[in-house]
Amino acid sequence: QMPHGCMPLPSFWKMVEDTLQQSGTQLRTFCQTFETVTPSPVAQPLNPAEERKVLSLVSKHGPDKLYQVTSNISGSKDLDLTLQRGQIVALLQNADTKGNTSRWLVDAGGPRGFVPAGKLQPY
């Protein structure tokens, strides 16, 4: 009953190939547009109190464990942290207690808790 139901097989496959090619082109265009519209976050300057906290985190956890918060985080579950954009945290574990790698356990220089991994970038 569909219009392409009566098409010869080579014509049908050509139509499928053209449709997939067109969709691929649209997806590439979308990805390029998305990357130019949303630039990657820039490291935020630190105030003196934050600098002291960073030095403390470095001494406890090492410089390779530091991450910066790229956008404000509002903790919604138990053990979630609420953090501001630009804050520095130390990675303690790159998964939550259930093995979910999209939530990381971090030390925020006092409180420890979970944050979305996608809102952190290496510092």
C-alpha positions in Angstrom: 0.0 0.0 0.0 3.0 2.3 0.4 4.1 4.2 -2.7 7.5 2.5 -2.9 5.9 -1.0 -2.4 5.5 -1.3 -6.2 9.0 0.0 -7.0 11.6 -2.2 -8.7 14.1 -3.4 -6.1 17.1 -1.4 -7.6 15.0 1.9 -7.5 14.0 1.1 -3.9 17.6 0.7 -2.8 18.6 3.9 -4.6 15.8 5.8 -2.8 17.0 4.3 0.6 20.6 5.2 -0.2 19.7 8.8 -1.2 17.6 9.2 2.0 20.4 8.0 4.2 22.9 10.2 2.5 20.6 13.2 2.9 20.1 12.4 6.6 23.9 12.1 7.1 24.5 15.5 5.5 21.8 17.0 7.8 23.4 15.4 10.9 26.9 16.7 10.0 25.5 20.2 9.4 23.7 20.0 12.8 26.8 18.9 14.6 28.9 21.7 13.0 26.3 24.3 13.9 26.0 22.9 17.5 29.8 23.1 18.0 30.1 26.7 16.8 27.0 27.9 18.8 28.1 26.2 22.1 31.8 26.9 22.5 33.6 24.8 25.2 33.7 26.3 28.6 36.6 28.5 29.6 38.5 28.2 32.9 37.2 30.7 35.5 39.6 32.9 37.5 39.8 32.0 41.2 39.3 34.2 44.3 41.9 33.9 47.1 39.7 31.6 49.3 39.1 29.3 46.3 42.9 29.3 45.6 43.6 28.1 49.2 41.0 25.4 48.7 42.6 24.3 45.5 46.0 24.1 47.2 44.5 22.0 49.9 42.8 19.7 47.3 46.1 19.4 45.4 48.0 18.4 48.5 45.4 15.8 49.4 44.6 14.3 46.0 47.2 15.5 43.5 46.9 17.9 40.5 45.7 15.2 38.1 42.5 14.7 40.1 41.3 18.4 39.9 38.2 19.3 37.9 36.4 22.6 37.4 32.6 22.9 37.4 31.5 24.2 34.0 27.9 25.2 35.0 25.9 25.5 38.2 24.9 22.2 39.8 21.8 21.9 42.0 21.9 18.7 43.9 18.6 16.9 43.8 19.3 13.4 45.3 20.7 12.4 48.6 24.5 12.9 48.7 24.4 15.2 45.7 26.4 18.5 46.0 25.2 21.9 44.9 28.1 23.8 43.3 28.7 27.0 41.4 30.2 27.3 38.0 34.0 27.8 38.3 34.4 25.9 41.6 37.3 23.4 41.8 36.7 19.8 43.1 38.9 16.7 43.4 37.7 13.4 41.8 37.4 10.6 44.4 35.6 8.1 42.2 34.4 8.2 38.6 31.1 6.4 39.4 28.4 6.4 42.0 27.7 3.5 44.4 25.6 1.7 41.8 28.4 1.9 39.1 26.7 4.8 37.2 29.6 6.6 35.5 27.5 9.7 34.7 27.7 10.7 38.5 31.1 11.2 40.1 32.1 11.3 43.7 34.1 14.5 44.4 35.6 16.3 47.3 34.6 20.0 47.2 37.2 21.1 49.8 35.0 20.1 52.7 31.8 18.5 51.6 32.0 15.3 49.6 29.2 14.1 47.3 28.1 13.3 43.8 27.9 15.6 40.8 27.1 15.0 37.1 30.3 14.0 35.3 29.2 16.1 32.2 29.5 19.3 34.2 33.1 18.8 35.1 36.2 19.5 33.0 39.8 18.8 33.9 41.5 21.8 35.7 
